[in-house]
Amino acid sequence: MANSSTSNIALIVGVTGIAGTALAETLISENWTVYGISRNLPRNPKVIHLKIDLNNSLAIHAALTGLKPTHVYFTTWIPKGNEADNIVANRKLVKDIFSGLEKANTLQHSALVTGLKHYMGPFESYGTKEIRDTPFHEDEERVSSPNFYYAQEDELWLAADRLNFTWSVHRSHTIIGHTTGNAMNMALTIAVAASLAKKSGSALSFPGNEVQWNGITDMTDSDLLANHMFWASVTDSAKNTPFNVSNGDVFRWRWMWPRLGEALKVDFVGPSDELALFERQMSPLESLWVDISKEYGLQNSEISNLASWWHTDGDLNRPIECFSDMNNSRIRGFLECRNTLDSFLKVFRGYQLDKIIPKY
């Protein structure tokens, strides 16, 4: 990694999310000063916490008054009921942050984390609009589906032109990382589902379709994503560029699923004729989590803070195989990679050590 200066001051919007938590660790290890916006306290006590209602423009402006960050990172989003409302809310979020920092006139770079729905459209449009062919490439035209990622990019570019800073966009696939209370946490969702299945004496069925079971896919380790954002912030050749960010390996779920089952010590089975969505499998078993928490002395007995059935169901029922090209990073010098199975196992161990999930 390039050297960075202690004069760098970062503002992470969404510092307790999967991406934000890992990014804070990376920047602090580089001796940056880190401010973080979130509802809950960050894991790292060195983060200067800002509790702000991101739906409230006045609250954002008030909290950012006097703050002089050199770098801003958007690692969260505001979920609404449909994509039209997502566009309004998340465009406004980016606009409000830059508006609140305009008087400081200290910004050098801003990074935005989005995802591969950039190439497929939002959840509500999967399979109903055109989808780019795999592997996804950063220079492909946007799809016609309305997409809040596009609105965020547009606001980022407008602010960069107006305030004269550089930018980067990081299109990750499903992120594997250590956090709780996140609405899009596949690793923790699978681990919680495995515990419920084991407690009930049943096997855990793959909640996805045959396309995902047999097709090629990839994922993104949160540590790699954090290192990628740091790299793009301090590397001239990476400025003003969109990037796909994945681990660099590919796999099929028919290979990965039994290995996760072995790690979590539960019987896993593949897809059946009738989709075994987690929403269907797990809803009748959720009450068992209170007993599991007591038995293993876990920190959190509220399952809604841990598992997001809908997100994993959505990821594993896409109508196409899903993976991205990483050449945009490679030719500019970012050569890091991860083994996705190792990423899962690392996160499972971390959750067990922190008593978030049982250690069988």
Contacts in CASP RR format, 6 or more apart in sequence:
PFRMAT RR
TARGET T0000
AUTHOR 0000-0000-0000
METHOD contacts of the structure
MODEL  1
MANSSTSNIALIVGVTGIAGTALAETLISENWTVYGISRNLPRNPKVIHL
KIDLNNSLAIHAALTGLKPTHVYFTTWIPKGNEADNIVANRKLVKDIFSG
LEKANTLQHSALVTGLKHYMGPFESYGTKEIRDTPFHEDEERVSSPNFYY
AQEDELWLAADRLNFTWSVHRSHTIIGHTTGNAMNMALTIAVAASLAKKS
GSALSFPGNEVQWNGITDMTDSDLLANHMFWASVTDSAKNTPFNVSNGDV
FRWRWMWPRLGEALKVDFVGPSDELALFERQMSPLESLWVDISKEYGLQN
SEISNLASWWHTDGDLNRPIECFSDMNNSRIRGFLECRNTLDSFLKVFRG
YQLDKIIPKY
1 30 0 8 1.000
1 227 0 8 1.000
1 230 0 8 1.000
1 231 0 8 1.000
1 234 0 8 1.000
2 231 0 8 1.000
2 234 0 8 1.000
2 235 0 8 1.000
3 234 0 8 1.000
4 30 0 8 1.000
4 31 0 8 1.000
4 32 0 8 1.000
4 230 0 8 1.000
4 234 0 8 1.000
5 31 0 8 1.000
6 31 0 8 1.000
6 32 0 8 1.000
6 33 0 8 1.000
7 70 0 8 1.000
8 27 0 8 1.000
8 30 0 8 1.000
8 32 0 8 1.000
8 33 0 8 1.000
8 70 0 8 1.000
8 71 0 8 1.000
9 32 0 8 1.000
9 33 0 8 1.000
9 34 0 8 1.000
9 35 0 8 1.000
9 68 0 8 1.000
9 69 0 8 1.000
9 70 0 8 1.000
9 71 0 8 1.000
9 106 0 8 1.000
10 27 0 8 1.000
10 32 0 8 1.000
10 33 0 8 1.000
10 34 0 8 1.000
10 35 0 8 1.000
10 69 0 8 1.000
10 70 0 8 1.000
10 71 0 8 1.000
10 72 0 8 1.000
10 73 0 8 1.000
11 35 0 8 1.000
11 36 0 8 1.000
11 37 0 8 1.000
11 64 0 8 1.000
11 67 0 8 1.000
11 69 0 8 1.000
11 71 0 8 1.000
11 72 0 8 1.000
11 73 0 8 1.000
11 97 0 8 1.000
11 101 0 8 1.000
12 20 0 8 1.000
12 23 0 8 1.000
12 24 0 8 1.000
12 27 0 8 1.000
12 34 0 8 1.000
12 35 0 8 1.000
12 36 0 8 1.000
12 37 0 8 1.000
12 47 0 8 1.000
12 73 0 8 1.000
12 75 0 8 1.000
13 36 0 8 1.000
13 37 0 8 1.000
13 54 0 8 1.000
13 72 0 8 1.000
13 73 0 8 1.000
13 74 0 8 1.000
13 75 0 8 1.000
13 76 0 8 1.000
13 93 0 8 1.000
13 97 0 8 1.000
14 20 0 8 1.000
14 36 0 8 1.000
14 37 0 8 1.000
14 38 0 8 1.000
14 74 0 8 1.000
14 75 0 8 1.000
14 76 0 8 1.000
15 21 0 8 1.000
15 23 0 8 1.000
15 24 0 8 1.000
15 34 0 8 1.000
15 36 0 8 1.000
15 37 0 8 1.000
15 38 0 8 1.000
15 42 0 8 1.000
15 47 0 8 1.000
15 49 0 8 1.000
15 75 0 8 1.000
16 38 0 8 1.000
16 39 0 8 1.000
16 40 0 8 1.000
16 41 0 8 1.000
16 42 0 8 1.000
16 43 0 8 1.000
16 179 0 8 1.000
16 181 0 8 1.000
17 38 0 8 1.000
17 75 0 8 1.000
17 76 0 8 1.000
17 179 0 8 1.000
17 181 0 8 1.000
17 182 0 8 1.000
18 175 0 8 1.000
18 176 0 8 1.000
18 177 0 8 1.000
18 178 0 8 1.000
18 179 0 8 1.000
18 182 0 8 1.000
18 184 0 8 1.000
18 185 0 8 1.000
18 222 0 8 1.000
19 75 0 8 1.000
19 113 0 8 1.000
19 172 0 8 1.000
19 175 0 8 1.000
19 222 0 8 1.000
19 225 0 8 1.000
19 226 0 8 1.000
20 73 0 8 1.000
20 75 0 8 1.000
20 76 0 8 1.000
20 222 0 8 1.000
20 226 0 8 1.000
21 42 0 8 1.000
21 43 0 8 1.000
21 44 0 8 1.000
21 177 0 8 1.000
21 178 0 8 1.000
21 179 0 8 1.000
21 222 0 8 1.000
22 177 0 8 1.000
22 178 0 8 1.000
22 222 0 8 1.000
22 223 0 8 1.000
22 225 0 8 1.000
22 226 0 8 1.000
23 73 0 8 1.000
23 75 0 8 1.000
23 225 0 8 1.000
23 226 0 8 1.000
23 229 0 8 1.000
23 230 0 8 1.000
24 34 0 8 1.000
24 36 0 8 1.000
24 42 0 8 1.000
24 43 0 8 1.000
24 44 0 8 1.000
24 47 0 8 1.000
25 44 0 8 1.000
25 223 0 8 1.000
25 226 0 8 1.000
26 223 0 8 1.000
26 226 0 8 1.000
26 227 0 8 1.000
26 229 0 8 1.000
26 230 0 8 1.000
27 34 0 8 1.000
27 226 0 8 1.000
27 230 0 8 1.000
28 34 0 8 1.000
28 44 0 8 1.000
28 46 0 8 1.000
28 47 0 8 1.000
30 230 0 8 1.000
32 71 0 8 1.000
33 48 0 8 1.000
34 44 0 8 1.000
34 46 0 8 1.000
34 47 0 8 1.000
34 48 0 8 1.000
35 47 0 8 1.000
35 48 0 8 1.000
35 49 0 8 1.000
35 50 0 8 1.000
35 67 0 8 1.000
35 69 0 8 1.000
36 42 0 8 1.000
36 47 0 8 1.000
36 48 0 8 1.000
36 49 0 8 1.000
36 50 0 8 1.000
37 50 0 8 1.000
37 51 0 8 1.000
37 52 0 8 1.000
37 54 0 8 1.000
37 63 0 8 1.000
38 49 0 8 1.000
38 50 0 8 1.000
38 51 0 8 1.000
38 76 0 8 1.000
39 51 0 8 1.000
40 181 0 8 1.000
41 49 0 8 1.000
42 49 0 8 1.000
43 179 0 8 1.000
50 63 0 8 1.000
52 59 0 8 1.000
52 60 0 8 1.000
52 63 0 8 1.000
53 59 0 8 1.000
53 60 0 8 1.000
54 60 0 8 1.000
54 76 0 8 1.000
54 78 0 8 1.000
54 93 0 8 1.000
54 96 0 8 1.000
55 78 0 8 1.000
55 89 0 8 1.000
57 92 0 8 1.000
57 96 0 8 1.000
57 99 0 8 1.000
60 96 0 8 1.000
60 97 0 8 1.000
60 100 0 8 1.000
61 96 0 8 1.000
61 99 0 8 1.000
61 100 0 8 1.000
64 97 0 8 1.000
64 100 0 8 1.000
64 101 0 8 1.000
64 104 0 8 1.000
65 100 0 8 1.000
65 103 0 8 1.000
66 103 0 8 1.000
66 104 0 8 1.000
67 101 0 8 1.000
67 104 0 8 1.000
68 104 0 8 1.000
68 106 0 8 1.000
69 101 0 8 1.000
69 104 0 8 1.000
69 106 0 8 1.000
69 107 0 8 1.000
70 106 0 8 1.000
70 107 0 8 1.000
70 108 0 8 1.000
70 109 0 8 1.000
71 107 0 8 1.000
71 108 0 8 1.000
71 109 0 8 1.000
71 110 0 8 1.000
71 111 0 8 1.000
71 233 0 8 1.000
72 97 0 8 1.000
72 98 0 8 1.000
72 101 0 8 1.000
72 107 0 8 1.000
72 109 0 8 1.000
72 110 0 8 1.000
72 111 0 8 1.000
73 110 0 8 1.000
73 111 0 8 1.000
73 112 0 8 1.000
73 113 0 8 1.000
73 229 0 8 1.000
74 93 0 8 1.000
74 94 0 8 1.000
74 97 0 8 1.000
74 110 0 8 1.000
74 111 0 8 1.000
74 112 0 8 1.000
74 113 0 8 1.000
74 152 0 8 1.000
74 156 0 8 1.000
75 113 0 8 1.000
77 86 0 8 1.000
77 90 0 8 1.000
77 93 0 8 1.000
77 148 0 8 1.000
77 152 0 8 1.000
78 86 0 8 1.000
78 89 0 8 1.000
78 90 0 8 1.000
78 93 0 8 1.000
79 86 0 8 1.000
79 183 0 8 1.000
80 86 0 8 1.000
80 88 0 8 1.000
80 89 0 8 1.000
82 124 0 8 1.000
83 122 0 8 1.000
83 124 0 8 1.000
83 125 0 8 1.000
83 145 0 8 1.000
83 146 0 8 1.000
83 147 0 8 1.000
83 148 0 8 1.000
84 146 0 8 1.000
86 122 0 8 1.000
86 148 0 8 1.000
87 146 0 8 1.000
87 147 0 8 1.000
87 148 0 8 1.000
87 151 0 8 1.000
89 148 0 8 1.000
90 148 0 8 1.000
90 151 0 8 1.000
90 152 0 8 1.000
91 148 0 8 1.000
91 151 0 8 1.000
91 152 0 8 1.000
91 154 0 8 1.000
91 155 0 8 1.000
93 152 0 8 1.000
94 112 0 8 1.000
94 151 0 8 1.000
94 152 0 8 1.000
94 155 0 8 1.000
94 156 0 8 1.000
94 159 0 8 1.000
95 155 0 8 1.000
95 159 0 8 1.000
98 110 0 8 1.000
98 155 0 8 1.000
98 159 0 8 1.000
98 162 0 8 1.000
98 163 0 8 1.000
101 107 0 8 1.000
101 163 0 8 1.000
102 162 0 8 1.000
102 163 0 8 1.000
105 163 0 8 1.000
107 163 0 8 1.000
107 165 0 8 1.000
108 165 0 8 1.000
108 166 0 8 1.000
109 165 0 8 1.000
109 166 0 8 1.000
109 167 0 8 1.000
109 168 0 8 1.000
109 232 0 8 1.000
109 233 0 8 1.000
109 239 0 8 1.000
110 156 0 8 1.000
110 159 0 8 1.000
110 160 0 8 1.000
110 165 0 8 1.000
110 166 0 8 1.000
110 167 0 8 1.000
110 168 0 8 1.000
111 167 0 8 1.000
111 168 0 8 1.000
111 169 0 8 1.000
111 170 0 8 1.000
111 229 0 8 1.000
111 232 0 8 1.000
111 233 0 8 1.000
112 152 0 8 1.000
112 153 0 8 1.000
112 156 0 8 1.000
112 167 0 8 1.000
112 168 0 8 1.000
112 169 0 8 1.000
112 170 0 8 1.000
113 170 0 8 1.000
113 172 0 8 1.000
113 225 0 8 1.000
113 229 0 8 1.000
114 149 0 8 1.000
114 152 0 8 1.000
114 153 0 8 1.000
114 169 0 8 1.000
114 170 0 8 1.000
114 171 0 8 1.000
114 172 0 8 1.000
115 149 0 8 1.000
115 171 0 8 1.000
115 172 0 8 1.000
115 173 0 8 1.000
116 136 0 8 1.000
116 171 0 8 1.000
116 172 0 8 1.000
116 173 0 8 1.000
116 244 0 8 1.000
116 322 0 8 1.000
116 324 0 8 1.000
117 123 0 8 1.000
117 147 0 8 1.000
117 149 0 8 1.000
118 136 0 8 1.000
118 142 0 8 1.000
118 147 0 8 1.000
118 149 0 8 1.000
118 150 0 8 1.000
118 171 0 8 1.000
119 131 0 8 1.000
119 132 0 8 1.000
119 136 0 8 1.000
119 140 0 8 1.000
119 143 0 8 1.000
119 324 0 8 1.000
120 126 0 8 1.000
120 131 0 8 1.000
120 132 0 8 1.000
120 143 0 8 1.000
120 318 0 8 1.000
120 320 0 8 1.000
120 322 0 8 1.000
121 129 0 8 1.000
121 131 0 8 1.000
121 143 0 8 1.000
121 145 0 8 1.000
121 147 0 8 1.000
122 145 0 8 1.000
122 146 0 8 1.000
122 147 0 8 1.000
122 148 0 8 1.000
123 314 0 8 1.000
125 145 0 8 1.000
126 314 0 8 1.000
126 317 0 8 1.000
126 318 0 8 1.000
126 319 0 8 1.000
127 319 0 8 1.000
129 143 0 8 1.000
129 144 0 8 1.000
129 145 0 8 1.000
130 143 0 8 1.000
130 144 0 8 1.000
131 143 0 8 1.000
131 319 0 8 1.000
131 320 0 8 1.000
132 140 0 8 1.000
132 143 0 8 1.000
134 216 0 8 1.000
134 320 0 8 1.000
134 321 0 8 1.000
134 322 0 8 1.000
134 323 0 8 1.000
134 324 0 8 1.000
135 323 0 8 1.000
135 324 0 8 1.000
135 325 0 8 1.000
136 171 0 8 1.000
136 244 0 8 1.000
136 322 0 8 1.000
136 323 0 8 1.000
136 324 0 8 1.000
136 325 0 8 1.000
137 244 0 8 1.000
137 324 0 8 1.000
137 325 0 8 1.000
138 171 0 8 1.000
138 241 0 8 1.000
138 242 0 8 1.000
138 243 0 8 1.000
138 244 0 8 1.000
138 325 0 8 1.000
138 328 0 8 1.000
142 150 0 8 1.000
153 169 0 8 1.000
153 242 0 8 1.000
156 167 0 8 1.000
156 169 0 8 1.000
157 167 0 8 1.000
159 165 0 8 1.000
160 166 0 8 1.000
160 167 0 8 1.000
160 240 0 8 1.000
166 239 0 8 1.000
166 240 0 8 1.000
167 239 0 8 1.000
167 240 0 8 1.000
168 229 0 8 1.000
168 232 0 8 1.000
168 233 0 8 1.000
168 238 0 8 1.000
168 239 0 8 1.000
168 240 0 8 1.000
168 241 0 8 1.000
168 242 0 8 1.000
168 243 0 8 1.000
169 241 0 8 1.000
169 242 0 8 1.000
169 243 0 8 1.000
170 225 0 8 1.000
170 228 0 8 1.000
170 229 0 8 1.000
170 232 0 8 1.000
170 243 0 8 1.000
170 245 0 8 1.000
171 242 0 8 1.000
171 243 0 8 1.000
171 244 0 8 1.000
171 245 0 8 1.000
171 324 0 8 1.000
172 220 0 8 1.000
172 225 0 8 1.000
172 244 0 8 1.000
172 245 0 8 1.000
172 246 0 8 1.000
173 217 0 8 1.000
173 218 0 8 1.000
173 219 0 8 1.000
173 220 0 8 1.000
173 245 0 8 1.000
173 246 0 8 1.000
173 322 0 8 1.000
173 323 0 8 1.000
173 324 0 8 1.000
174 184 0 8 1.000
174 186 0 8 1.000
174 219 0 8 1.000
174 220 0 8 1.000
174 315 0 8 1.000
175 184 0 8 1.000
175 219 0 8 1.000
175 220 0 8 1.000
175 221 0 8 1.000
175 222 0 8 1.000
175 225 0 8 1.000
176 186 0 8 1.000
176 187 0 8 1.000
176 219 0 8 1.000
176 220 0 8 1.000
176 221 0 8 1.000
176 222 0 8 1.000
176 340 0 8 1.000
176 343 0 8 1.000
176 344 0 8 1.000
176 347 0 8 1.000
177 185 0 8 1.000
177 187 0 8 1.000
177 221 0 8 1.000
177 222 0 8 1.000
177 223 0 8 1.000
177 343 0 8 1.000
177 347 0 8 1.000
178 222 0 8 1.000
178 347 0 8 1.000
178 350 0 8 1.000
178 351 0 8 1.000
178 354 0 8 1.000
179 185 0 8 1.000
180 188 0 8 1.000
180 300 0 8 1.000
180 305 0 8 1.000
180 306 0 8 1.000
180 356 0 8 1.000
181 305 0 8 1.000
181 306 0 8 1.000
182 188 0 8 1.000
182 308 0 8 1.000
183 308 0 8 1.000
183 311 0 8 1.000
184 308 0 8 1.000
184 311 0 8 1.000
185 306 0 8 1.000
185 307 0 8 1.000
185 308 0 8 1.000
185 311 0 8 1.000
186 219 0 8 1.000
186 311 0 8 1.000
186 312 0 8 1.000
186 315 0 8 1.000
187 343 0 8 1.000
187 344 0 8 1.000
187 347 0 8 1.000
187 348 0 8 1.000
188 306 0 8 1.000
188 307 0 8 1.000
188 347 0 8 1.000
188 351 0 8 1.000
188 356 0 8 1.000
188 357 0 8 1.000
189 278 0 8 1.000
189 306 0 8 1.000
189 307 0 8 1.000
189 308 0 8 1.000
189 309 0 8 1.000
189 311 0 8 1.000
189 312 0 8 1.000
190 260 0 8 1.000
190 264 0 8 1.000
190 312 0 8 1.000
191 264 0 8 1.000
191 348 0 8 1.000
191 351 0 8 1.000
191 357 0 8 1.000
192 289 0 8 1.000
192 303 0 8 1.000
192 306 0 8 1.000
192 307 0 8 1.000
192 357 0 8 1.000
193 204 0 8 1.000
193 278 0 8 1.000
193 281 0 8 1.000
193 282 0 8 1.000
193 307 0 8 1.000
193 309 0 8 1.000
194 204 0 8 1.000
194 260 0 8 1.000
194 261 0 8 1.000
194 264 0 8 1.000
194 265 0 8 1.000
194 266 0 8 1.000
194 268 0 8 1.000
195 264 0 8 1.000
195 266 0 8 1.000
195 289 0 8 1.000
195 292 0 8 1.000
195 357 0 8 1.000
195 358 0 8 1.000
196 282 0 8 1.000
196 285 0 8 1.000
196 286 0 8 1.000
196 288 0 8 1.000
196 289 0 8 1.000
196 292 0 8 1.000
197 203 0 8 1.000
197 204 0 8 1.000
197 266 0 8 1.000
197 267 0 8 1.000
197 281 0 8 1.000
197 285 0 8 1.000
198 264 0 8 1.000
198 265 0 8 1.000
198 266 0 8 1.000
198 360 0 8 1.000
199 285 0 8 1.000
199 288 0 8 1.000
199 291 0 8 1.000
199 292 0 8 1.000
200 285 0 8 1.000
200 288 0 8 1.000
203 266 0 8 1.000
203 267 0 8 1.000
203 268 0 8 1.000
203 269 0 8 1.000
204 261 0 8 1.000
204 266 0 8 1.000
204 267 0 8 1.000
204 268 0 8 1.000
204 269 0 8 1.000
204 281 0 8 1.000
205 268 0 8 1.000
205 269 0 8 1.000
205 270 0 8 1.000
205 271 0 8 1.000
205 272 0 8 1.000
205 276 0 8 1.000
205 281 0 8 1.000
206 213 0 8 1.000
206 253 0 8 1.000
206 257 0 8 1.000
206 268 0 8 1.000
206 269 0 8 1.000
206 270 0 8 1.000
206 271 0 8 1.000
206 276 0 8 1.000
206 316 0 8 1.000
207 275 0 8 1.000
207 276 0 8 1.000
207 277 0 8 1.000
207 278 0 8 1.000
207 281 0 8 1.000
207 309 0 8 1.000
207 312 0 8 1.000
207 313 0 8 1.000
207 316 0 8 1.000
207 317 0 8 1.000
208 253 0 8 1.000
208 271 0 8 1.000
208 275 0 8 1.000
208 276 0 8 1.000
208 277 0 8 1.000
208 313 0 8 1.000
208 316 0 8 1.000
208 317 0 8 1.000
209 271 0 8 1.000
209 275 0 8 1.000
209 316 0 8 1.000
209 317 0 8 1.000
209 318 0 8 1.000
209 319 0 8 1.000
210 271 0 8 1.000
211 318 0 8 1.000
211 319 0 8 1.000
211 320 0 8 1.000
211 321 0 8 1.000
212 253 0 8 1.000
212 315 0 8 1.000
212 316 0 8 1.000
212 317 0 8 1.000
212 318 0 8 1.000
212 321 0 8 1.000
212 322 0 8 1.000
213 252 0 8 1.000
213 253 0 8 1.000
213 254 0 8 1.000
213 257 0 8 1.000
213 270 0 8 1.000
213 271 0 8 1.000
214 252 0 8 1.000
214 253 0 8 1.000
214 254 0 8 1.000
215 252 0 8 1.000
215 253 0 8 1.000
215 321 0 8 1.000
216 250 0 8 1.000
216 251 0 8 1.000
216 252 0 8 1.000
216 321 0 8 1.000
216 323 0 8 1.000
217 250 0 8 1.000
217 251 0 8 1.000
217 252 0 8 1.000
217 253 0 8 1.000
217 321 0 8 1.000
217 322 0 8 1.000
217 323 0 8 1.000
218 246 0 8 1.000
218 247 0 8 1.000
218 248 0 8 1.000
218 249 0 8 1.000
218 250 0 8 1.000
218 251 0 8 1.000
218 322 0 8 1.000
218 323 0 8 1.000
218 324 0 8 1.000
218 340 0 8 1.000
219 246 0 8 1.000
219 247 0 8 1.000
219 340 0 8 1.000
219 343 0 8 1.000
220 245 0 8 1.000
220 246 0 8 1.000
220 247 0 8 1.000
221 247 0 8 1.000
221 338 0 8 1.000
221 340 0 8 1.000
221 343 0 8 1.000
223 338 0 8 1.000
224 245 0 8 1.000
224 247 0 8 1.000
224 336 0 8 1.000
224 337 0 8 1.000
224 338 0 8 1.000
225 245 0 8 1.000
227 336 0 8 1.000
228 243 0 8 1.000
228 245 0 8 1.000
228 329 0 8 1.000
228 334 0 8 1.000
228 336 0 8 1.000
231 238 0 8 1.000
231 334 0 8 1.000
232 238 0 8 1.000
232 239 0 8 1.000
232 241 0 8 1.000
232 243 0 8 1.000
232 334 0 8 1.000
235 332 0 8 1.000
235 333 0 8 1.000
235 334 0 8 1.000
237 332 0 8 1.000
237 333 0 8 1.000
238 329 0 8 1.000
238 332 0 8 1.000
238 334 0 8 1.000
241 328 0 8 1.000
241 332 0 8 1.000
242 328 0 8 1.000
243 328 0 8 1.000
243 329 0 8 1.000
244 324 0 8 1.000
244 325 0 8 1.000
244 326 0 8 1.000
244 328 0 8 1.000
244 329 0 8 1.000
245 326 0 8 1.000
245 329 0 8 1.000
246 323 0 8 1.000
246 324 0 8 1.000
246 326 0 8 1.000
247 337 0 8 1.000
247 338 0 8 1.000
247 339 0 8 1.000
247 340 0 8 1.000
247 343 0 8 1.000
248 326 0 8 1.000
248 337 0 8 1.000
248 338 0 8 1.000
249 337 0 8 1.000
249 338 0 8 1.000
249 339 0 8 1.000
249 340 0 8 1.000
250 323 0 8 1.000
251 340 0 8 1.000
251 341 0 8 1.000
253 316 0 8 1.000
254 270 0 8 1.000
256 340 0 8 1.000
256 341 0 8 1.000
256 344 0 8 1.000
257 268 0 8 1.000
257 270 0 8 1.000
258 268 0 8 1.000
259 341 0 8 1.000
260 268 0 8 1.000
260 344 0 8 1.000
261 267 0 8 1.000
261 268 0 8 1.000
263 344 0 8 1.000
263 345 0 8 1.000
263 348 0 8 1.000
264 348 0 8 1.000
264 360 0 8 1.000
265 360 0 8 1.000
275 317 0 8 1.000
277 309 0 8 1.000
277 313 0 8 1.000
277 317 0 8 1.000
278 307 0 8 1.000
278 309 0 8 1.000
278 312 0 8 1.000
278 313 0 8 1.000
279 309 0 8 1.000
279 310 0 8 1.000
279 313 0 8 1.000
282 307 0 8 1.000
282 309 0 8 1.000
283 309 0 8 1.000
286 303 0 8 1.000
289 301 0 8 1.000
289 303 0 8 1.000
289 306 0 8 1.000
290 301 0 8 1.000
292 298 0 8 1.000
292 358 0 8 1.000
293 300 0 8 1.000
293 301 0 8 1.000
294 301 0 8 1.000
295 358 0 8 1.000
296 355 0 8 1.000
296 358 0 8 1.000
296 359 0 8 1.000
297 355 0 8 1.000
298 355 0 8 1.000
298 356 0 8 1.000
298 357 0 8 1.000
298 358 0 8 1.000
299 354 0 8 1.000
299 355 0 8 1.000
299 356 0 8 1.000
300 306 0 8 1.000
300 356 0 8 1.000
306 356 0 8 1.000
348 357 0 8 1.000
350 356 0 8 1.000
351 357 0 8 1.000
352 358 0 8 1.000
352 359 0 8 1.000
END
